[in-house]
């Protein structure tokens, strides 16, 4: 399946996520649907902000360990 994806001819868009990347696949699908749904777009933006804050918090915790 991976080989078929990288050999896809021009003009046929392919979105790929990591193996066992169900969370990323869900975010990608929601992001595409949000293009036509303002309410979903707002929720996407809120989740994006929450994920960024969580990453910053984890980074700060790791920096304090060293």
C-alpha positions as CSV (number, residue, x, y, z in Angstrom):
1,X,0.0,0.0,0.0
2,X,2.8,2.4,0.8
3,X,4.4,1.8,-2.6
4,X,1.1,2.5,-4.3
5,X,0.8,5.7,-2.5
6,X,4.2,7.1,-3.5
7,X,3.6,6.0,-7.1
8,X,0.3,7.8,-7.4
9,X,0.2,9.8,-10.7
10,X,-0.1,13.6,-10.7
11,X,-3.6,14.9,-10.3
12,X,-4.7,12.3,-7.8
13,X,-4.3,13.7,-4.3
14,X,-3.4,11.3,-1.6
15,X,-3.4,12.0,2.1
16,X,-1.3,9.7,4.2
17,X,-0.8,9.2,7.9
18,X,1.5,7.0,9.9
19,X,0.7,3.4,10.5
20,X,-1.4,3.2,13.7
21,X,-2.0,6.9,13.3
22,X,-5.7,6.9,13.9
23,X,-5.6,10.2,15.8
24,X,-3.8,11.9,13.0
25,X,-6.2,10.5,10.5
26,X,-9.1,11.8,12.4
27,X,-7.6,15.2,12.7
28,X,-6.9,15.3,9.0
29,X,-10.5,14.2,8.2
30,X,-11.9,16.8,10.6
31,X,-9.7,19.5,9.1
32,X,-11.0,18.7,5.6
33,X,-14.6,18.7,6.7
34,X,-14.0,22.0,8.6
35,X,-13.4,23.7,5.2
36,X,-17.2,23.7,4.7
37,X,-18.3,23.9,8.4
38,X,-17.6,27.0,10.4
39,X,-18.6,25.4,13.7
40,X,-16.2,22.5,13.1
41,X,-13.5,24.9,12.0
42,X,-13.9,26.7,15.4
43,X,-13.6,23.4,17.3
44,X,-10.5,22.5,15.2
45,X,-8.9,25.8,16.0
46,X,-9.6,25.3,19.7
47,X,-8.2,21.8,19.7
48,X,-5.1,23.0,17.9
49,X,-4.6,25.7,20.6
50,X,-5.1,23.0,23.3
51,X,-2.6,20.6,21.7
52,X,0.0,23.4,21.3
53,X,-0.4,24.3,25.0
54,X,0.0,20.6,26.0
55,X,3.1,20.3,23.9
56,X,4.6,23.4,25.4
57,X,3.8,22.1,28.9
58,X,5.5,18.8,28.2
59,X,8.5,20.6,26.7
60,X,8.9,22.7,29.8
61,X,8.7,19.6,32.0
62,X,11.4,17.9,30.0
63,X,13.6,21.0,30.1
64,X,13.3,21.2,33.8
65,X,14.4,17.5,34.2
66,X,17.8,18.3,32.5
